[in-house]
Amino acid sequence: MAAGHPAPVLAVQAWVGVGSADERPPQAGVAHVVEHMLFKGSSSYGVGELTRAIEGSGGEINAYTSFDHTVYHAVLGRDHVDGAIDAIGDALTAPRVDPEELDRERRVILEEIRQGSDDPARSVAQSLFATAYAEHPYRRPVIGTPESVQRLGERDLVDFFRSYYVADNMTLVVAGDVDPGQVRRSVERRFGAMPTGRPVRRVVAEPAQTAPRAVAAYRDVSEAYLSVGFHVPAARHPDVAALDVAAILLGESESARLPRRLRDRDGLVTGAYAHVHALRDPGLFVLSATARSRDAQRSVGALVDEALGLVDDLTPDELEKARIAAEAGLVRQLETAQGRAKILGWNASLTGDPRFAHVYLDRIRAVRRHDVAAAVHRYFRPENASVAAILPKPRGRAASTTFARTAEKRVRRSLRVATAPSAPVEKRVALPNGMVLLVRRDPSVPIVAMRAVWRGGVRVEDEAHAGASTLLARMITRGCGSLDAAALADKVDRLGGSLGGVAGRNSFGVAAEWLAKSWHAGLDLVADCLLTPSLPAAELTREKRELVADQIAQGDNPTQVAFRLFSEALYGSHPYARDILGTEESIDGLDRASLAAFYRDAYPISTLTLAIVGDVDVDDVIARVTKRFGAVKATKVAAPAVARPKFDSAHEVYRFLDRAQAHLVVGFPGATIDAKDRFALEVLIAVLGGQSGRLFGELRDKQGLVYRVSAHSVEGVDPGFVAIYLSCAPDKLEAAVSAVRGELEHVRKDGITADELERARSYLIGSHQIAMQRRSSVANAIAYYEAYGLGWKSWASYDDAIRAVTVDDVAQAAGNYLREDRAITATVRPAVRTPAAAKKSKLPPAAT
């Protein structure tokens, strides 16, 4: 238990010590199926009622299965701790397995498997594990295979559950603003009768690898996906600390060696990463990259060469930077109740010691250069290497510093002692040049978040400058003041921070986050980026190339293709129709001079809103910001002449894409950011979407038509959009579309019930409270509310605005927004391949 939290939020997590590695081969996927079925009814809850119970209390619940454990996690308001423990406990102690529900959920999981097969990044990871492990169950996908999932019956699930879902194999974690005594009583009441016993685990010793292994597959992708893996010890092994340091140095930040050298310097790869999969049994150290097809072979060699370079070319400064990164990562998790719960649960489940984080941090602090070199020598051996690649189909036949003692003590204390919440102090200051500064003091966690925001984004771009805001967002932190891109990234990492540009349909800006002890230097970096971005020509050339590559890569993602198709059809000539990434032609036409001019003209300092939230002194912030920005002259900016979009009559658009699933968006014109009925629309979307919503209940739980279905409302300075998205097997598309339209007609005609209203209001309020745990979320909210003219304190009135929504308000919103005469249907699906299929298809014969 980790009691004590500045926000009125709690997290409940049940870590069951069983995953796919405990399955027998014929039952591959059974752990994941059991996880799904525990949401399908128990002694006190019917199908979907567990999720509705949690969401009705303003919370969120979900679960996941991994190699070594299955985790059921919920986060909600502090007043609902008893209900959350009771609901989760009932599912974990008294589930029901209904054969019909099992058949429906099996179809859902088969869709999940098909969806995963469309993701090349997931596919290459599964391929690497299947190659690196010859005998150990880690070689199998956690989710199982279509064949194994089809074989699973009711008896398989019951036997597996009775064997592993026992008290001695479960860790229950409760973290947040709770009364420890109340929690203990509730846990004893709900879990006291849970069967005991320690499961007999399957022990599979992976035979030592004696030679390199490699596997490749050709897919319909635009670039190569590459992974190189080396066997490493289990999570508790002392060498894992040095291996984690190596991963940080190689590929866990923008200043790490792989992206800095292979991507930025050599232009060999488009992305590069490193990660240690620390598991219950020996895991893998993985180097991965994406690259152009012609560079795939060289990229594999370069990944290994750069890793080996740590032996002879590791400076004390780099080692210090890695330690700061480890500290910052842990501190950020402590900011939320669910983050604290995850630290305790993971360590208890994988290492047997919930406080193992302390041991791990001590080991990180003790890592020296020779420890990293020894680990690389020990594990990065040719006979210990495996390679996996997903390649584009060929045209022809293809054969920071030691942990300060104060910071260490603070982390330790944060884990076991409640932090007394301090009353925030906040202030708005308008500088003489027009820039607005918003400061909010909240010292409950040693983090400071900063958000600089301008109104702008896609909405202020013409066709010639399409994507300019996104390109500028990528460039604004690629060198500023006296620092080039590499030096800037290095300094950010040394400060334990993050710094990046952000751009959207209606805004542009910079987001940053720092440890409280380093925010002064962090603010100077933010100011340098905003005032004196260097926009270096070499970086611009690279970013333009990568931006175009991202445009192309979007075509590999059928979900993005469907939403792009929908936006173009809905908005026509309005800027919202354009992709935030721009076009290849528009990006090619932007040189340094035109990008600098665009920044100067569209985003002057006099129209900037800067929000700073966290463990700061308010007067100190005001003085420092005034010193850096106060001397900038005011600039008058003419508001862009953007005509409101004109919405035509309902119509359908589609695109053929060779994928295993069909993807559909049914959408309508939406609300503006200041629309009076936007809160009623949010409630409507909450009733339709989510795991306890009407669409999920009808299309997935009842009819088993889809794997994913969701509802969205995106607001804008001009009208945004409302959209229903789903993915399903192509042969179920017609039935799925009919079901969606039926549900929309039902809500237009009959509205929603009082119970649905109450559940939706509780869910939205709870979700808002959960999100607002983070300083970055508060900084984000107050900056945007100010920039959009909504009042910077208005974010704090969100809960009251949702509570004020009535059933009649929702009915009116449904009538206003879900208009059939304005419906746009965008479909992405595999091509119809035969004349007979073409006759049956409801789609036009050629793309529009």
Secondary structure as GFF3:
##gff-version 3
##sequence-region A 1 848
A	DSSP	beta_strand	2	3	.	.	.	ID=ss1
A	DSSP	beta_strand	9	16	.	.	.	ID=ss2
A	DSSP	three_ten_helix	20	22	.	.	.	ID=ss3
A	DSSP	three_ten_helix	25	27	.	.	.	ID=ss4
A	DSSP	alpha_helix	30	37	.	.	.	ID=ss5
A	DSSP	alpha_helix	49	56	.	.	.	ID=ss6
A	DSSP	beta_strand	60	65	.	.	.	ID=ss7
A	DSSP	beta_strand	70	77	.	.	.	ID=ss8
A	DSSP	three_ten_helix	78	80	.	.	.	ID=ss9
A	DSSP	alpha_helix	81	93	.	.	.	ID=ss10
A	DSSP	alpha_helix	99	117	.	.	.	ID=ss11
A	DSSP	alpha_helix	120	132	.	.	.	ID=ss12
A	DSSP	three_ten_helix	137	139	.	.	.	ID=ss13
A	DSSP	alpha_helix	146	151	.	.	.	ID=ss14
A	DSSP	alpha_helix	154	164	.	.	.	ID=ss15
A	DSSP	three_ten_helix	167	169	.	.	.	ID=ss16
A	DSSP	beta_strand	170	176	.	.	.	ID=ss17
A	DSSP	alpha_helix	180	191	.	.	.	ID=ss18
A	DSSP	beta_strand	213	219	.	.	.	ID=ss19
A	DSSP	beta_strand	224	232	.	.	.	ID=ss20
A	DSSP	alpha_helix	239	251	.	.	.	ID=ss21
A	DSSP	alpha_helix	257	257	.	.	.	ID=ss22
A	DSSP	pi_helix	258	265	.	.	.	ID=ss23
A	DSSP	beta_strand	271	277	.	.	.	ID=ss24
A	DSSP	beta_strand	283	291	.	.	.	ID=ss25
A	DSSP	three_ten_helix	293	295	.	.	.	ID=ss26
A	DSSP	alpha_helix	296	308	.	.	.	ID=ss27
A	DSSP	alpha_helix	316	333	.	.	.	ID=ss28
A	DSSP	alpha_helix	337	351	.	.	.	ID=ss29
A	DSSP	alpha_helix	356	366	.	.	.	ID=ss30
A	DSSP	alpha_helix	369	379	.	.	.	ID=ss31
A	DSSP	three_ten_helix	382	384	.	.	.	ID=ss32
A	DSSP	beta_strand	385	392	.	.	.	ID=ss33
A	DSSP	alpha_helix	405	416	.	.	.	ID=ss34
A	DSSP	beta_strand	425	430	.	.	.	ID=ss35
A	DSSP	beta_strand	436	441	.	.	.	ID=ss36
A	DSSP	beta_strand	447	455	.	.	.	ID=ss37
A	DSSP	three_ten_helix	457	460	.	.	.	ID=ss38
A	DSSP	three_ten_helix	463	465	.	.	.	ID=ss39
A	DSSP	alpha_helix	468	475	.	.	.	ID=ss40
A	DSSP	beta_strand	479	480	.	.	.	ID=ss41
A	DSSP	beta_strand	483	484	.	.	.	ID=ss42
A	DSSP	alpha_helix	485	494	.	.	.	ID=ss43
A	DSSP	beta_strand	498	503	.	.	.	ID=ss44
A	DSSP	beta_strand	507	515	.	.	.	ID=ss45
A	DSSP	three_ten_helix	516	518	.	.	.	ID=ss46
A	DSSP	alpha_helix	519	531	.	.	.	ID=ss47
A	DSSP	alpha_helix	537	554	.	.	.	ID=ss48
A	DSSP	alpha_helix	558	571	.	.	.	ID=ss49
A	DSSP	three_ten_helix	575	577	.	.	.	ID=ss50
A	DSSP	alpha_helix	584	588	.	.	.	ID=ss51
A	DSSP	alpha_helix	592	602	.	.	.	ID=ss52
A	DSSP	three_ten_helix	605	607	.	.	.	ID=ss53
A	DSSP	beta_strand	609	614	.	.	.	ID=ss54
A	DSSP	alpha_helix	618	629	.	.	.	ID=ss55
A	DSSP	beta_strand	651	656	.	.	.	ID=ss56
A	DSSP	beta_strand	662	669	.	.	.	ID=ss57
A	DSSP	alpha_helix	678	688	.	.	.	ID=ss58
A	DSSP	alpha_helix	694	695	.	.	.	ID=ss59
A	DSSP	pi_helix	696	702	.	.	.	ID=ss60
A	DSSP	beta_strand	706	714	.	.	.	ID=ss61
A	DSSP	beta_strand	721	728	.	.	.	ID=ss62
A	DSSP	three_ten_helix	730	732	.	.	.	ID=ss63
A	DSSP	alpha_helix	733	750	.	.	.	ID=ss64
A	DSSP	alpha_helix	754	771	.	.	.	ID=ss65
A	DSSP	alpha_helix	775	787	.	.	.	ID=ss66
A	DSSP	three_ten_helix	794	797	.	.	.	ID=ss67
A	DSSP	alpha_helix	798	803	.	.	.	ID=ss68
A	DSSP	alpha_helix	807	817	.	.	.	ID=ss69
A	DSSP	three_ten_helix	820	822	.	.	.	ID=ss70
A	DSSP	beta_strand	824	829	.	.	.	ID=ss71
A	DSSP	alpha_helix	835	840	.	.	.	ID=ss72
###
